[in-house]
Amino acid sequence: MPQNKKILAINFGGIGDEIFFLPTLISLKKEFPNSHVTLALEPRSKGIKDLTDVIDDLILVDVKGQNKYKQMLKFLFTVRKGHFDMVISSGGNKLISILLFCMGIKKRYGYYSGRLSKLLLTHAVPLNKNQYACSMYHDLIRTITSQNTELPQIKVEKREIISNSVLIHPGVSKMSIQKNCIKTVPPKTWAKVIDLLVAAGKKVMLVGGPDDEDCIKEIMENVRTQNFENLFGTTKNLNELAQLISSAEKFLCSDSAPLHVAVALGTKTYVIFGPTDDNVLVPTTSQVVTIKADDNCDLKPCLWERRMTTCKNLDCLKILPSKIVDKVMNF
């Protein structure tokens, strides 16, 4: 295959999904060093380009907006004029194979979603959701390359590590909150965690983005110690947040995009898990320690697979602050 291919990659989702998709793009760039990679994604995730040099161009498609059908039609026409050599698309929707076929691109890689996908795609790949998400996406290109990038990699200017430090990012995206997808412990628990870590002699830093404003405010109303740094609002974009994470000896967070940034940086990470599946969302590595409740819920993990919103009981997120701190101090 020629090395100067024009490659279109399609991956709609949040910034975490784009970080999961990075190993696939990295392997493609290794296989085709002179290729030009265009990534089609949602506008909310455009910050991914600030974390990598493997993406040459972006096409923003607001698939969740009021004019989503108009957006998709415009996207289709844009792609047809782009003269791409191949397209790689994630997502298991049965309509994806029709969309890719209408693009007129010779090589079309997507997940198998029935007989139609077998007819319309040049390569219909089995979708295996029971594995780390990076591996799931990477399955799309197994027939293209023998390159295998297992973990996300990002390129930021790393800072010197602050000794004995714990950086805390407590929030989740506002979209998750609006959809009633509760994935983390309440602000009062985070406040107590800060108190306990400071009492244990740790240098604690608190950070969050615009979506975390309410959470940070409630934490500040409930925390007792003043011997920590509130860095909320000091990071202006994803790249600056990544630089800050690189400076932490340990990173404590929720199941959210900053978790995947920390994984890509190789920072020792401690993450709260409740209704979501850690086997899919974090790699098997000693660099990531999961923290879970001692509940006996038979449905856990349930979010996404069994239900689209969190249950009212939230037993899976009733985690004592002392347990969280014990994990951070001793693992």
N, C-alpha and C positions, 0 to 999 in steps of 0.2 A: 504493500500500500504506500502511496506517496506520503511524504512526511509533512507536507504543507496543506493539510486538509482544513476545510472550514467545518467546524463542529458546532452543532447546536445542542445544548443540554437544557432540559426543562425540569424544574423542580419547584413546585409551588408549596409553600409552607412558611413557617416561622424561621427565625435566624438559626435556631437549633437544627432544623432540617437542612439548612444550607451548609452548616458545619459538618453534619453527617455526610453530606454529598461531596465534600472536598476530596476525600481519598480517591473517589471515582475520577474526578477531574485531574487530580495529580497524576494518577496512573496513565490517563489518556495523554497528558503532556509529556510524560516520560516515553511513551510509545511513539508519539508523533511530536517531536521537539519543536518543529516549526509550524505547528498547527495554530489556527486562530479559533479560540474557544469563546463562544457567546452563551451566556447563561440567561434563560428566561425565568423570572421569579416574581414574587409579589413585591410591591413597593416597600412594604414594611421590612423587608429583608435585604434591601440594597446595600446595607452596611457591610455585607460579607466581602465586598470588593476591597474594603480597607484592610482586610486581614490576609490577603493572598495575592500572588502575582500570576496565578495560573488562569485567571479569568481576564480575557481581553476586553469584552464588551458585555453590557447588560441590556436586556429587553424587559421592561417593567410591564406586568400584566396584572391588573387589579381584578382577580377572579372572584373576589368576595364583595365587590362594590355593587352599587345599584345598576350600573351599566355593564355588568359582567359579560353579557352576550355581545354587546358592541365591542368590548375590549378584546374578546376572543376572536372576533371577525377581523379586527384591525391587526391583531397578532398574526393571524393566518396570512394576511396579505403582506405583512412585513417580512415574514419568513420566506414566502414564495419569491420575493424580490432579492433575498439574500444569497440564493444559489449555494446552499449548504451541501456538503458531501455526505454527512451523516447526522442523525439526530438520536439522542439518548434521552428517554423520558421516564421519570419515576411516576408512581401512582398506579393504583389498580383499577381505576374507573374504566368501564368497558368502552366509553366514548373516546378514550385516548388514542386507541388504534385508528379510529376514523379520522381524528384530527391529524395524526401523523401522516396518514395516507394522503390526505388532502393537501399536505404541504409540498408534495412532489419531490421529496428528498429520496435519493436512491437507497440509502442504507437507513433502516428504521429499527431501533432497538427499544423494546418496552417489555412490560410484564405480560405474561399470558393471562388473559381474562375471559377465555372462551374461544370457540371456533373462529369467530370473526377476527380476533387478534392474530390467530394463526395465519389467516388469509391475508390480512392487511399489513402485518409487520414482516420485515425480512428476518427478524430474530425475536421470537416471543419467549421470554425468559421466565421460568417458574418463579413465583413470588413466595419466598420463605420469610415470614415475619418472625419466626422463632429463633432469632439470632440478633447479635448486635447490629444496630441500624446501619452503621458504616458498611458492614459486610453485606447486608441486604441490598443496599444500593450498588455495591461493587459487583454483585452478581450480574448486573446489566451488561458489563463489559468483559466477562470471563472469556467469551469467544473472540474478543478483539485483541486482547493482550494477555501476556503472562505476568505482567507487572501486578504486584499486589501490595497496595498501600493500606495497612491495617487500621491506622489511627489518623485522625485529622491532624493536619500540620498547618500552622499559621505563621506569617512573617510579620513580626512587630519588633520594635526596639525594646529589648528586655532591660529591665532595671536591676540594680543590685538588690539582692534579697535582704530584707530587714530581719535581723536576728530575733527569734522568739515571737514573731508576729503571727497574728491570726486576722485575716481579712474576712469580713462577713458580708455576704450579699443575700438578704433575707427574702427578697420579693420574687414574684412571678409576673408574667406579662398581664397587662390590663385586659387583653382579649380573653385570657384564661379566667380571670375574675368575672368578667361580664357573662361568660358562658357557664358560670358556676362550676368551674373545674378547679376545685380547691386542692392544691398540691403541697402545701407547706403548713407548718405550725403557726399559731397566731402570734401577733406582735408582742404580746405580754410574755410569751415563752422566749422569744428572741431577746427581749430586754433582760430577762433573768439569766439567760446564757451569757450575755455580755458581762453582767455583774459577777457571775461565777468565774469566768475566764480572767477578768481583771484581778479578782481576789486571789487567783492561782498564780498571778505574776505574769500573765501574758500581755503583750502589747497588742491591743485590739483596735482594729480599724473597721468602720462601718461605711458601706457604700451602696449606692442604688441609682437607678436611672429615673427618668420622668414617670414611668409607670409605677414606681415604688414610693411615690411621695406620701401617700396616705399611710402606708405601712411604716415608713421611717418616722413620720410624725408621731404615730402611736407608740413606737418603740421609745422615742425620746421622752414621751410623757410618762413612761413607766420605768425607765432605767434609773437606778439609784446612784450609781457611780458616775463621776465626771472624768475619770482617768482613762479616757479612750478618745480616739479621733473620729469625729463624724465627718466623713468625706462626701456626703451626699451632695450632688450637684457639681462636683469638681471634675468629673469625667464627662466630656462633651460628646463623645462618640464611642463606638465599639472598640476602636483601636486604642484609645486612651484607657478604657476599662481593662483591656488585655494587658497593657503595660503595667497598670496597677496590680493586677493579679500576678504578674510575673515577679513582682517585688515581695510577695507574701511568702513566708515560710510555710504557712498552712492556709487553706481557703475553705471556708464553711458556707454552704449555700443550699438553696432549694433546688428542686428539679426544674431547671430553667436554662435558658441559653448560656449564661455565664459558666455553668457547669461544663459545657462542652468546650468553651474557650479555655478553661483551666486544664481540661484533659489534653487539648492540643498543645498547651504550653508545658505539660509535664509537671505542673504544680501539684503538690500533695493536697488532695481534695477530699472533703467530707461533705456528704450530700444527704439531705432529708428526703426519704422516700415514703410515700403513703399509698395512694391508689394506683400508681403507675408501675410499670414493670422495669425494675432496674436491670434485668438481664438483657433487655433490648436497648436501654438508654445509656449504659456505661460499659466499658470494656472490662474484661477480666484482667485486672492488674492491681498490684499492691498500692499503686499511686492513688487509687480511688477507694474510699471507705464509705459504705452505705450505712445509714442510720435509720432504723425502723422501729415501729411500736411493737410491743409484746402482745399484740391482739391475736385473736383466734378466728379472724374473719375468713370464712371458706371461699369467699369470692375474690379476695385480694390476690394479685392485682386485677382490678376490674375496669379502671378508666380506659376508654377507647374500645376495649374488646367486648365488655359486657354491658357497659352503659356509657353515655356521652356526657353525663354530669356526675358530680360527686354525691354520694348518699348523705343523708342528714346526720347520721351518727358520727361519722368521721373518727371511728375508733382507731383507724390506721394512722391517724395523725396525733393521737394523744400520747406524745412522747415527753417524758420528764426532762426538764432542762439539765438536771444532774447527769442523765444518761448521755445527752448530747455532748456535754463537757467532758465526761469520762472518755468517750470515744476520741475526741480531739486531743486530749492529754496523753492517752495511753496507746493509741494505735497509729 
